[in-house]
Amino acid sequence: MNLKGLEALRAFMEGGSLNGAAERLHRTQPQVSRLLAALEDEVGFALFTRTKRRLVPTTEAREFYSHVEHALYSLDDAMHAAQRVKARQRRHVRILTAPNITGALLGDAIATMTAEDPGFTAAIDSRSRLDIEKWLGREQFDLGITVLPMDNDAMDIEPIASIRAVAVMRHDHPLAGRRRIHAEDLRDLPLIANAPRTVMRQSLDAAFRKIDATPTIRLETPNGIVACELAGLGVGVAVADGFVARSSLKPGMVIRPFEPAIELHYVFILPKWQARTPTINRLTSLVRSAAIEEAALANQQWLESEDKPA
């Protein structure tokens, strides 16, 4: 039996008219009419009473449709099941994250995945956190990595790890000899800061408000890696994400705990409409394990700076 004819019948019964059926099927009314006429020929009895203005389903059509409806929805379920199976087998992952996170959290995990599975592929779309929020509803990614706060009912939010912000500077900076840097120490010094409206920048501004001061911003950048590199060149002090600072560490660059503490909470964002594949599960496991280990090392440095006052 012709499947297109059965789908046309369902569209007509649900849409209530030829026009409604045509809209549901994205076809013209004459096309739908021909599909229904062909189905009538196939079943061997009248499905509609035809008037000048409309088609009216016959009693036989309604009885027949009760079986067709059940069969088509069973077929729909089977197709969705096939799509889920196919998705589980897919080894390509579309990743949405901030530019500075790729090296800080993703690099080693991606390297491990490619070594483990030659068939693994990924597309990494680097965007600012604000852009990530705008992109959440576009259904164009499988896995996102960002910093809280994040509130979206269409997403599953899963924790990765938390880390504190740090102060980054060149080794010969006047503050480099201190074990811990306070906001008060930076009151009148040139700073390299993240762009306004970022979580890191908002947290830095809040830290300075606690001491009734405004940070002296020499340079602004949306990229934490760039901020750390400029600080390492002696342009100023950067108060940066601990993950980003540690991944950017180079000879001659100094990292110190920053007070008051700024906690950054990293999370995965996973679209609820996407099937969770083994590839995604493996990737998230690698990223989380590396992040937790790195956060533990950073926390140890923080504790050691408490044991030995400046």
N, C-alpha and C positions, 0 to 999 in steps of 0.2 A: 504494500500500500504506500502511495506517495507521501513521504514525510512532509513535504512543503504544503500539500493539500490539508493535512491534519493540522499543521501549524496555522494555516489560514483560517480553519474552522475555529481553533481556540482563540485566535485573535479577534474573530468576529463575535464569538460568544462573550468574550471579556470586554471588547470595545463597544458592543451594542449596535454596530452599523458597519457598512462598508468603509466609510470614512475613518471610523475608529480603528478598524482592522488595518487599513492601509497605513495609518500613522504608527501603529505598533510594529508593523513589519517593514516600515520604511520602503513601501512600494506604492504604486499608483492604484486607484480604485479599479480600473479595468484589469490590471494584473491580478488583483485579489479575486475579482469576479471570475476570471478564467480558472484560477486554482480551485475555487469552490465548485464550479461547473464540472471540472475534471474529476473532482472527488465524488460528486453525485453520480457521474457515469460509472465510476469504479465501484461504489457500494451498491448501485442498482436500485436506489429509491430516492425520492425527493427529500432534500434537506431543507428547502425553503419554499415558502409561498411568496411569489413575486407580485408586487404591486408596482404602480408607476413611481412611487416615492421611496420604497424600501423593500428589504428582504425580511421575511418573518420566519424564524426557525419552526419547522414542523415538530410534532410530537416525537416522530421517529428520530429527528435530528437531535433532540434533547436527550433521548435515551442513548443514542449512539455516542453523543458527546461525553456522557458520564463515564464511559469506558475510555474514550480518547484522552480525556483530561488526566485520568489516573496514569495512563500509559506514557503520556508526554512528560508528566512531572517525574515519573520514574526514570525516564530517559535523561531528563535534566540532571537528576541526582547522579546518574551514572557518568555523565559528562563532567560534572564538578569533581567527582571522585577521581576521574582520569587526570584532570588538571592538577589535583593535589598530589597525585603520584608523580606526575611529571615534574612538579615544583620541587618535590623532595629529592629528585634525581639531579636537579640543576645545580651546577657548581660555580655559577657566576653570581657574584654578589655586588650590588650597587650600594656604595657607602657614601653617606652624607656626613660631613664633619667640618670643623673649623680648620683653616690652613695650618695653624701651629700644632694641631693634634696629630697630624699624619706621622711626623717624625717622633713625637713624644710617646704616643701610645700604639700606633698602628704599624710602624715600620717593621719591628721584629716579628710581629704576628703574621704580617703579609709574607715576610721572607720564609717563615716556618711553613705556612700553608703552601707556598709554591714548591718548596722542597718536598713536602709530604705528598702532594697531589699535582702532577704535571698538568692535569686537566683543569685546575683551579684558575679562574680569571676574576678580575675585579675592576670596577670603575669607581674611582674616588672623586667625588665632587666636593671641592673645598669652598665653603661659604661661611660668612660671619654667622654668629649665633642668631642674630635678628633675622637674617635671610633664611636660616634653617627653620625658624618658626613659621615663616611664610610658605616654605616649601612642604610642610608636613602633610598638607592635604592633596598634593599633586600626584601621589601614588607613583613616584618615579625613583624610589629607593627601597632597599631591603633592610638596611641597618644604618642607624645614625648614632653619633657620639657627640654629646654636648654636656653643658654644665647646668645644674639646677639654678633657678626655678624653671620648670617646664610643666605645663598643664595642657593636655590635649586628650580628649576622651577617645579619639581614634587610635591612640598609641598605647602600647605597653611600655612602661617605664621600668627599667631594671638597673639597680645600682652597680657601679663598677668599683670605684674607690674614692676616697676623699684625701685631699692633700692641702697643705697650707701654702700661702703665698710667701715668697722670699724676696730679699733685697739682693740685687745683682750689681756688681761694680768691677772696675779694674783693680788689679792687685795692689797698685800704688795709691789708691784712693785714700783720703784721710780717715775714712771709716772702716777700711778693710781690716784693720787690726782688731776690731771689736768682734765679739762672738755673737752678738745679737744687735739688730738695728731697730730702733724705735722710731715711730713717726716723728717724735720731737727732734730726733737727730737730723731729720730731713727737712725741717721746717723751712729753711731758707736756701736749700740746695737745689740745683737744677735736676729735674726728674725726666725720665723717659716713660711715658704712660701709654696705656691702651686707649683706644678711641672712646669718646664719650658713649654712654648707654650700654657699654659692655659690662658684664658682671664684675670683671676685675677692676675696671675704672670706677664703677659705682662704689665698690668696696673700699678702694683707696680714698676716694673723696670722703666716705663716711669715717674712715680712720682719722683723717685730718680734722674733720668737724669735731671729733672728741677732744681735740686739743685747741679748739677755736682757731684753726688755721686753714689756709687754702694751699694746696700743693703748687709749687712753682714748676709748671710744665714747660720744659724746653722743646720737647718733641713728642708728637703723638703718632701712634701707628696702630692699625687693627691687628697686626701680627706680632704675637708675643716673642717669637724667635728673633725678629728684627730688633725688638726692644732690648733683648738680652745681648745681642751681638753689638749693638751700639753702646750699651753700658760697658761691655768688655773692652771697647775701644777707647773708653774714657770720656765719652760724650756726657755722661751723667749717671745717675743711679736709676735702675729700673726696679719697680716692685712688680714681680711677675708670678705667674702660675708656677708652682713648684715642679710639676711635671715638665713644663716647657723649659724652665730654667735648667733643670738637670740634664735634659736631652741636648741643650744648647751649650753645655759647659765646654770651654776650650782653655788651653794654657793661658795663664795671665788673667783669667776671669775668676772672681770670688763670689760665692753664694753664702748668704747669711740669713738666719731666721728673722722674720719681721714681726714686730709688735705694733699695735694690737693684732692678735691672730686673725687672719682672713682664711676661712675654710671654704674650699671649693669642692663641690660634690659632683663627681662625674657619673653620668648615666648612659645606658643604651636606650635608644628609642627605636621601637620595632612596630611597624604598622600592623594593626590587628587583622587587616584584610589579606596580609601576605602569609603564606605557609612558612613555617619555621623549618628550614632544611638542615640536614646534618652539617652541611658546609657552614651555615650561619652559626649553628651551635658550636662547632669547633673553633671558629674565628672568635666568637664572643668569649669562649673559655680561655683562649690564649691571651686576648687583650686584658681580660680581668685578672688573670694570674700575674701577668707582667706588671700591671698597674698596682696591684696589692703589694707586690714585692718592692717596687720602687717607692711606694708610699711609706712602707715600713722603714726603708733606709733613710728616707727624708725625716721621718718621725724620730729616728734614733739620733740624727744630727741635732734635732730640736731639743731632745732630752739632754744631750751632752752639753748643749749651750746653757741649759739651766743649772747643770751641776757646777759649772765654772763661770762665775759672774765676770762681766767685762771689767 
